[in-house]
Amino acid sequence: MKGQEWYQEDDVAEAYDEKRFSRGGRLIDRREKQAVLDALSPVKDKKILEIACGTGRFTTMLADRGADIIGLDISGPMLQQGRERAQAAGVADNLEYMRGDAGRLPFPDDEFDAVLSMRFFHLADTPETFMTEMQRVSNDQIVFDTFNRRSSRLLYNWALPMGSHLYSETDVKQLLAGANLELVNAEHDWIIPYGFYRSIPNTLASGIRRMDSTVVSTAVGRPFSSVSYWEARVPE
Ligand SMILES: C[S@@+](CC[C@H](N)C(=O)[O-])C[C@H]1O[C@@H](n2cnc3c(N)ncnc32)[C@H](O)[C@@H]1O
C-alpha cells in the first residue's frame, strides 16, 4: 500500500492540512465534516473508532462534540500532527491516538458503535480486508468515502505520487455485501475535482462550488460525481 509509506515522512505530515484544506480546499474540509456529522450524529458518548485518522481533523471535531473516540493511523508523523491539533483545540484529554494497521485492528469484535474512515479507501490495495476489519469491530455503523472511477478524478489520478484506487457504485456495493454490511445512505458530490478547488482562492471557489453542487444534484450530473460518502450498518 503506497499511501502507507508516503505518509511516514515528517514533511508530508507537516504540510498535509495546509496543502489540502487552505484556499478553496476549506470548502472540501467543511463538506467532509458535514458528511461525517450527518452520518454519525448525535455523537455525544458514542464509542467511535476513526481508522487512518491522519492529522485528526475528524477525531478532534468528534471529541469536541463529546464522542468517546480513538484515532488510529499507521503513521507516527501524522499522529504527531493530530496530537498537536487536539492540544490546540483543548480536547487532548478527551481522545486517544493509537498507531496501528487498518488491516489488523487491535480491538475485540463489536467494540465500537461506529467506525469511520475518510480518504482511506483510495489508498487501499486490499479494500476487502479493511472493510471486513471495520465490520468486525463495529456493532452498528460504518462510515467512509470513496473517489469515483467515472469522474474528473481520472484526469489527474495518475499524477498522485501515492497512487489512488477509484471505485464504481457497484464496487462499493459488492464490498459492503462481501463484509455483510447493509447500505443505509450514499451521497454523491463534487464534479469538479478537489485539486481544482485547492488551487484557487476561497472567495472564487465558493461561486464555482455553488454551480458544482447544483449540477451534481441533477440526474445528468450525478453519475460524474468524483466523491461518494457512504453510511452502512451491521445487520441486526
Ligand atoms: C489521505 S490521508 C487521510 C487522513 C484523514 N483521514 C483525513 O481525511 O484527513 C490517509 C491516511 O491513511 C493512513 N494509512 C495508510 N495506510 C494505513 C494502514 N494500513 N493503516 C492505518 N492507516 C493507514 C496514512 O498514514 C494517512 O494518515
The ligand as an SDF file (V2000), in Angstrom:
LIG
                    3D

 27 29  0  0  0  0  0  0  0  0999 V2000
   -5.1340   10.8370    2.7900 C   0  0  0  0  0  0  0  0  0  0  0  0
   -4.7130   10.5580    4.4850 S   0  0  0  0  0  0  0  0  0  0  0  0
   -6.3080   10.7890    5.2650 C   0  0  0  0  0  0  0  0  0  0  0  0
   -6.2080   11.2520    6.6830 C   0  0  0  0  0  0  0  0  0  0  0  0
   -7.5540   11.6290    7.3220 C   0  0  0  0  0  0  0  0  0  0  0  0
   -8.4710   10.5180    7.3150 N   0  0  0  0  0  0  0  0  0  0  0  0
   -8.1680   12.8170    6.6190 C   0  0  0  0  0  0  0  0  0  0  0  0
   -9.1900   12.6430    5.9240 O   0  0  0  0  0  0  0  0  0  0  0  0
   -7.6240   13.9180    6.7260 O   0  0  0  0  0  0  0  0  0  0  0  0
   -4.5330    8.8120    4.5440 C   0  0  0  0  0  0  0  0  0  0  0  0
   -4.0780    8.2770    5.8870 C   0  0  0  0  0  0  0  0  0  0  0  0
   -4.1060    6.8410    5.8480 O   0  0  0  0  0  0  0  0  0  0  0  0
   -3.0530    6.3700    6.6800 C   0  0  0  0  0  0  0  0  0  0  0  0
   -2.7930    4.9530    6.3710 N   0  0  0  0  0  0  0  0  0  0  0  0
   -2.2890    4.4360    5.2340 C   0  0  0  0  0  0  0  0  0  0  0  0
   -2.2350    3.0890    5.3240 N   0  0  0  0  0  0  0  0  0  0  0  0
   -2.7250    2.7370    6.5490 C   0  0  0  0  0  0  0  0  0  0  0  0
   -2.9370    1.4970    7.2130 C   0  0  0  0  0  0  0  0  0  0  0  0
   -2.6490    0.3290    6.6430 N   0  0  0  0  0  0  0  0  0  0  0  0
   -3.4650    1.5290    8.4600 N   0  0  0  0  0  0  0  0  0  0  0  0
   -3.7760    2.7040    9.0720 C   0  0  0  0  0  0  0  0  0  0  0  0
   -3.5920    3.9120    8.4800 N   0  0  0  0  0  0  0  0  0  0  0  0
   -3.0850    3.9370    7.2310 C   0  0  0  0  0  0  0  0  0  0  0  0
   -1.9150    7.3130    6.3300 C   0  0  0  0  0  0  0  0  0  0  0  0
   -0.8810    7.2680    7.2840 O   0  0  0  0  0  0  0  0  0  0  0  0
   -2.6440    8.6480    6.2610 C   0  0  0  0  0  0  0  0  0  0  0  0
   -2.6480    9.3040    7.5080 O   0  0  0  0  0  0  0  0  0  0  0  0
  1  2  1  0
  2  3  1  0
  2 10  1  0
  3  4  1  0
  4  5  1  0
  5  6  1  0
  5  7  1  0
  7  8  2  0
  7  9  1  0
 10 11  1  0
 11 12  1  0
 11 26  1  0
 12 13  1  0
 13 14  1  0
 13 24  1  0
 14 15  1  0
 14 23  1  0
 15 16  2  0
 16 17  1  0
 17 18  1  0
 17 23  2  0
 18 19  1  0
 18 20  2  0
 20 21  1  0
 21 22  2  0
 22 23  1  0
 24 25  1  0
 24 26  1  0
 26 27  1  0
M  CHG  2   2   1   9  -1
M  END
$$$$
